[in-house]
Amino acid sequence: MSNRVSQCSCGADIYMLKHPITRKPAPIEVATSDNGNIVVNLTHGEYDLVRAEDRHLHKGFLHLNHFATCPAASTYARRGNRNATTSTSASGKG
């Protein structure tokens, strides 16, 4: 992952950063947002979520996951993601 600014196919500037625990990458918007819930650590190439009750401590420094605003987000949905689709076996059990 890099702390360099990349560009999404929709044209938005993003960072591709990893979560410090899960190490899962996510596209984080470069621009800060009043509605943000993410802090970034560009030195380590990481992002972390901020609890709602702590967001006032980071005012002016919060970012959004780009999937929340990208008009092309569904293009990037992972295959096999249980949240994206639901399937039922022939027996009617998940």
C-alpha positions as CSV (number, residue, x, y, z in Angstrom):
1,M,0.0,0.0,0.0
2,S,1.1,3.5,-0.6
3,N,0.5,6.9,0.8
4,R,0.7,8.3,-2.7
5,V,-2.5,9.9,-4.1
6,S,-4.2,7.7,-6.6
7,Q,-7.2,8.4,-8.7
8,C,-10.4,6.3,-8.7
9,S,-12.0,5.5,-12.1
10,C,-14.7,8.1,-11.1
11,G,-12.0,10.8,-10.9
12,A,-11.8,11.2,-7.1
13,D,-8.4,11.4,-5.4
14,I,-7.9,8.5,-3.0
15,Y,-5.2,6.8,-0.8
16,M,-5.1,3.1,-0.8
17,L,-4.3,2.3,2.9
18,K,-4.4,-0.8,5.1
19,H,-6.2,-1.2,8.4
20,P,-3.6,-1.7,11.2
21,I,-5.1,-4.9,12.5
22,T,-6.9,-6.6,9.6
23,R,-4.4,-5.4,7.0
24,K,-7.3,-5.1,4.6
25,P,-6.8,-2.4,2.0
26,A,-9.4,0.3,1.5
27,P,-9.7,3.4,-0.7
28,I,-9.8,6.4,1.6
29,E,-10.7,9.8,0.2
30,V,-7.9,12.4,0.3
31,A,-10.3,15.2,1.1
32,T,-11.4,15.6,4.7
33,S,-15.1,15.4,5.5
34,D,-17.3,16.7,8.3
35,N,-19.1,13.3,8.0
36,G,-15.9,11.3,8.1
37,N,-15.1,8.5,10.5
38,I,-11.6,7.6,9.5
39,V,-8.2,8.9,10.5
40,V,-5.2,8.3,8.3
41,N,-1.6,7.7,9.1
42,L,0.3,8.3,5.9
43,T,3.7,7.6,7.5
44,H,2.6,4.0,8.0
45,G,0.2,3.8,5.1
46,E,-2.7,2.9,7.4
47,Y,-6.2,4.1,8.3
48,D,-8.4,3.5,11.4
49,L,-12.0,4.0,12.3
50,V,-13.0,6.5,14.9
51,R,-15.9,5.8,17.2
52,A,-18.8,8.3,17.0
53,E,-18.3,9.6,20.5
54,D,-14.6,10.4,19.7
55,R,-15.0,12.1,16.4
56,H,-15.1,15.6,17.9
57,L,-11.5,15.0,19.0
58,H,-10.5,14.6,15.3
59,K,-12.6,17.4,13.8
60,G,-11.0,18.7,10.5
61,F,-8.9,15.5,10.1
62,L,-11.5,12.9,9.4
63,H,-11.9,11.1,6.0
64,L,-14.4,8.8,4.3
65,N,-14.0,5.4,2.8
66,H,-14.4,6.1,-0.9
67,F,-16.8,3.2,-1.3
68,A,-19.4,5.4,0.7
69,T,-19.4,8.0,-2.1
70,C,-18.1,6.5,-5.3
71,P,-20.7,6.2,-8.0
72,A,-18.9,3.2,-9.4
73,A,-18.6,1.4,-6.0
74,S,-20.7,-1.6,-7.1
75,T,-18.1,-2.2,-9.8
76,Y,-15.5,-3.0,-7.2
77,A,-17.7,-5.3,-5.0
78,R,-15.9,-8.5,-4.1
79,R,-17.2,-11.7,-5.5
80,G,-18.4,-14.0,-2.7
81,N,-19.1,-11.1,-0.4
82,R,-21.9,-12.3,1.9
83,N,-23.1,-8.7,2.3
84,A,-23.4,-8.1,-1.4
85,T,-25.7,-11.0,-2.2
86,T,-27.5,-13.7,-0.3
87,S,-27.9,-17.2,-1.5
88,T,-30.0,-20.1,-0.2
89,S,-29.3,-23.7,-0.7
90,A,-31.8,-26.1,-2.1
91,S,-32.7,-27.1,1.5
92,G,-33.6,-23.5,2.2
93,K,-30.8,-23.1,4.7
94,G,-28.0,-20.5,4.1
